[in-house]
Amino acid sequence: MRKRVDDNMYNIGSNIRTARKRADLTQEELSERLGVTPQYLSDLERGLVGTSISTLIKICTELNVSSDFILFGSSRDTDTANSTLIEKFQRLPKHKAEIVERYIDFVFEIMDMDPNQRTGK
């Protein structure tokens, strides 16, 4: 049995697992997208191994999360309101995030309309 590297690696692995589950992906699906073995991803999620910067970038891209989320468990943006909203969005399962994104697009379309068109005048 392998021993985890340290608490930081364990936390990073846990954050990857959280983001993977929120993206509604299995370890096998994500490992295929990343070009790594399922065993490596399992070890990474359990904090048994570290990862390269290039793999970290792929993880963030595939899971649509910031490196701050993976490394620290939250975003360290200076704008707390925006980072809170982003974190809430990132926690949604993929299908629900798509619904929210469509709704936001609709709201922006309405905001761009002439005021008379919005009220039906």
C-alpha positions as a Markdown table, in Angstrom:
| # | Residue | x | y | z |
|---|---|---|---|---|
| 1 | Met | 0.0 | 0.0 | 0.0 |
| 2 | Arg | 1.4 | 3.4 | -1.0 |
| 3 | Lys | 1.5 | 6.2 | 1.5 |
| 4 | Arg | 0.2 | 9.6 | 0.5 |
| 5 | Val | 2.8 | 12.2 | -0.3 |
| 6 | Asp | 1.7 | 14.9 | 2.2 |
| 7 | Asp | -1.4 | 16.8 | 3.3 |
| 8 | Asn | -1.1 | 19.3 | 0.4 |
| 9 | Met | -1.1 | 16.4 | -2.2 |
| 10 | Tyr | -4.0 | 14.8 | -0.4 |
| 11 | Asn | -6.0 | 18.1 | -0.5 |
| 12 | Ile | -5.2 | 18.6 | -4.2 |
| 13 | Gly | -6.3 | 15.1 | -5.0 |
| 14 | Ser | -9.5 | 15.6 | -3.0 |
| 15 | Asn | -10.2 | 18.8 | -5.0 |
| 16 | Ile | -9.6 | 17.0 | -8.3 |
| 17 | Arg | -12.0 | 14.3 | -7.2 |
| 18 | Thr | -14.6 | 16.9 | -6.2 |
| 19 | Ala | -14.3 | 18.7 | -9.5 |
| 20 | Arg | -14.4 | 15.4 | -11.5 |
| 21 | Lys | -17.6 | 14.3 | -9.7 |
| 22 | Arg | -19.2 | 17.8 | -10.3 |
| 23 | Ala | -18.4 | 17.4 | -13.9 |
| 24 | Asp | -20.2 | 14.0 | -13.8 |
| 25 | Leu | -17.1 | 12.1 | -15.1 |
| 26 | Thr | -15.8 | 8.8 | -14.0 |
| 27 | Gln | -12.1 | 8.3 | -13.3 |
| 28 | Glu | -11.9 | 6.3 | -16.5 |
| 29 | Glu | -13.5 | 9.0 | -18.6 |
| 30 | Leu | -11.3 | 11.7 | -17.2 |
| 31 | Ser | -8.1 | 9.7 | -17.4 |
| 32 | Glu | -8.9 | 9.0 | -21.1 |
| 33 | Arg | -9.4 | 12.8 | -21.7 |
| 34 | Leu | -6.1 | 13.6 | -19.9 |
| 35 | Gly | -4.1 | 10.8 | -21.6 |
| 36 | Val | -3.2 | 9.2 | -18.2 |
| 37 | Thr | -4.0 | 5.8 | -16.8 |
| 38 | Pro | -7.0 | 5.3 | -14.5 |
| 39 | Gln | -4.6 | 4.0 | -11.9 |
| 40 | Tyr | -2.6 | 7.2 | -12.0 |
| 41 | Leu | -5.7 | 9.3 | -11.7 |
| 42 | Ser | -6.8 | 7.2 | -8.7 |
| 43 | Asp | -3.4 | 7.6 | -7.1 |
| 44 | Leu | -3.5 | 11.4 | -7.8 |
| 45 | Glu | -7.0 | 11.7 | -6.2 |
| 46 | Arg | -5.8 | 9.9 | -3.1 |
| 47 | Gly | -2.7 | 12.1 | -2.7 |
| 48 | Leu | -0.3 | 9.2 | -3.4 |
| 49 | Val | 1.4 | 10.9 | -6.4 |
| 50 | Gly | 2.0 | 14.5 | -7.6 |
| 51 | Thr | 1.4 | 15.8 | -11.1 |
| 52 | Ser | 3.1 | 18.0 | -13.6 |
| 53 | Ile | 2.1 | 21.5 | -14.5 |
| 54 | Ser | 1.0 | 20.4 | -18.0 |
| 55 | Thr | -1.3 | 17.7 | -16.5 |
| 56 | Leu | -2.6 | 20.2 | -14.0 |
| 57 | Ile | -3.5 | 22.5 | -16.9 |
| 58 | Lys | -5.3 | 19.7 | -18.7 |
| 59 | Ile | -7.2 | 18.8 | -15.5 |
| 60 | Cys | -8.3 | 22.4 | -15.1 |
| 61 | Thr | -9.3 | 22.6 | -18.7 |
| 62 | Glu | -11.2 | 19.3 | -18.8 |
| 63 | Leu | -13.0 | 20.0 | -15.5 |
| 64 | Asn | -13.6 | 23.7 | -16.2 |
| 65 | Val | -12.1 | 24.8 | -12.9 |
| 66 | Ser | -9.4 | 27.2 | -11.9 |
| 67 | Ser | -6.0 | 26.1 | -10.7 |
| 68 | Asp | -6.8 | 27.9 | -7.5 |
| 69 | Phe | -9.7 | 25.6 | -7.0 |
| 70 | Ile | -7.5 | 22.5 | -7.5 |
| 71 | Leu | -4.6 | 23.8 | -5.5 |
| 72 | Phe | -6.4 | 25.6 | -2.7 |
| 73 | Gly | -10.0 | 24.3 | -2.8 |
| 74 | Ser | -11.4 | 27.8 | -3.6 |
| 75 | Ser | -10.7 | 30.7 | -5.9 |
| 76 | Arg | -8.5 | 33.4 | -4.5 |
| 77 | Asp | -9.9 | 36.1 | -6.7 |
| 78 | Thr | -9.9 | 39.6 | -5.2 |
| 79 | Asp | -13.6 | 40.0 | -6.0 |
| 80 | Thr | -15.3 | 37.9 | -3.4 |
| 81 | Ala | -18.8 | 38.2 | -4.9 |
| 82 | Asn | -17.5 | 37.0 | -8.4 |
| 83 | Ser | -15.4 | 34.2 | -6.9 |
| 84 | Thr | -18.4 | 33.0 | -4.8 |
| 85 | Leu | -20.6 | 32.9 | -7.9 |
| 86 | Ile | -18.0 | 31.2 | -9.9 |
| 87 | Glu | -17.5 | 28.6 | -7.2 |
| 88 | Lys | -21.2 | 27.9 | -7.0 |
| 89 | Phe | -21.3 | 27.5 | -10.8 |
| 90 | Gln | -18.3 | 25.1 | -10.7 |
| 91 | Arg | -20.0 | 22.9 | -8.1 |
| 92 | Leu | -23.0 | 22.3 | -10.4 |
| 93 | Pro | -23.2 | 19.0 | -12.3 |
| 94 | Lys | -22.5 | 19.6 | -16.0 |
| 95 | His | -26.2 | 19.3 | -17.1 |
| 96 | Lys | -27.3 | 21.9 | -14.5 |
| 97 | Ala | -24.4 | 24.3 | -15.4 |
| 98 | Glu | -25.6 | 24.1 | -19.0 |
| 99 | Ile | -29.1 | 25.2 | -17.9 |
| 100 | Val | -27.7 | 28.1 | -15.9 |
| 101 | Glu | -25.5 | 29.1 | -18.8 |
| 102 | Arg | -28.5 | 29.2 | -21.2 |
| 103 | Tyr | -30.5 | 31.2 | -18.7 |
| 104 | Ile | -27.7 | 33.7 | -18.3 |
| 105 | Asp | -27.4 | 34.0 | -22.1 |
| 106 | Phe | -31.1 | 34.7 | -22.3 |
| 107 | Val | -30.8 | 37.4 | -19.6 |
| 108 | Phe | -28.0 | 39.1 | -21.6 |
| 109 | Glu | -30.1 | 39.0 | -24.7 |
| 110 | Ile | -33.0 | 40.7 | -22.9 |
| 111 | Met | -30.6 | 43.3 | -21.5 |
| 112 | Asp | -29.4 | 44.1 | -25.0 |
| 113 | Met | -32.9 | 44.6 | -26.3 |
| 114 | Asp | -34.5 | 48.0 | -26.7 |
| 115 | Pro | -36.4 | 48.9 | -23.5 |
| 116 | Asn | -39.7 | 49.1 | -25.5 |
| 117 | Gln | -39.2 | 45.5 | -26.8 |
| 118 | Arg | -38.6 | 44.2 | -23.3 |
| 119 | Thr | -41.9 | 45.5 | -21.9 |
| 120 | Gly | -43.9 | 44.6 | -25.0 |
| 121 | Lys | -44.6 | 48.3 | -25.9 |
